[in-house]
């Protein structure tokens, strides 16, 4: 319901790119440029400075951005509150999730939620934890599910559940028969690890430092951007990796990988983040409660499986 020119301007201003704004809005770049030009003509002033392929907000643009954010937030809240008078949970749900959660937890959770609320349209961005936090902060998405806590003052953290990280290797690897491993045991073997910005990488590096080792001194032969890529590399027998227990259920059942707990155990918390000040719709509130309950159920299941393996 808000002025379309204002919506387009706001997206360009947050992205500082006409191209990225066009992608996010599912518009052509000329259409985005036209909407911004229309708004500049309305105010009879330039809102962006354009130089050498880059854009920056003018003083007028900064002023308009502040008002645009408030206007668009109020318009969204009005539409949501009116639609909620019908009692139905419906509308677009804009989610972001770090790779482990997105690939191994959310598909089932979203399927169950959609079955209970068929009028909901879920859209999910998948990226590492750092990227998801910034997308929540700039209001590109409603909520984020991440593997490491956010320290941005504008965001609220809610702990969802615990998640154990374990060492995985091929059944023929020299460490495969061990019941537990210390960080020092891993100093002499080749490693595969996640990329910088990954929650798994952050927690693993911090754990290794606390055990008196330097992460950069380890024999890292690859840095890969997903658990699936890491598992594929480890299955060749050339290296070990540290991954979430939630990612290896199938491989443990098939016997293609072996999981070995660390001593002391490496347990992190999975968190949900959302803006502190932003109005939270009934849809978002309902999904948050549902997702947190189901993630705790899944975590309890993984813990029970771990105990059975150790028995």
Buried (B, 14 or more C-beta within 10 A) or exposed (E): EBBEBBBBBBBBBBBEBBEBBBBBBEBEBEEBBEBBEBBBEEEEBBBBEEEEEEBEBBEBBEBBBEEBBEBBBEBBBEBBEEBBEEEBBBBEBBBBBBBBBBBBBBEEBBEEBBEEBEEBEBEBBBBBBBBBBBBBBEBBBBBBBBBBBBEBEEBBBEEBBBBBBBBBBBEEBEBBEBEBBEBEBBBEBBBBBBEEBBBBBBBBBBBBEEBEBEBEEBEEEBBBBBBEBBBEBBBEBBBBBBBBBBBBBEBBEEEBBBBBBBEEEBBBBBBBBBBEEBEBBBBBEBBBEBBBEBBBEBBEEBBEBBEEEEE
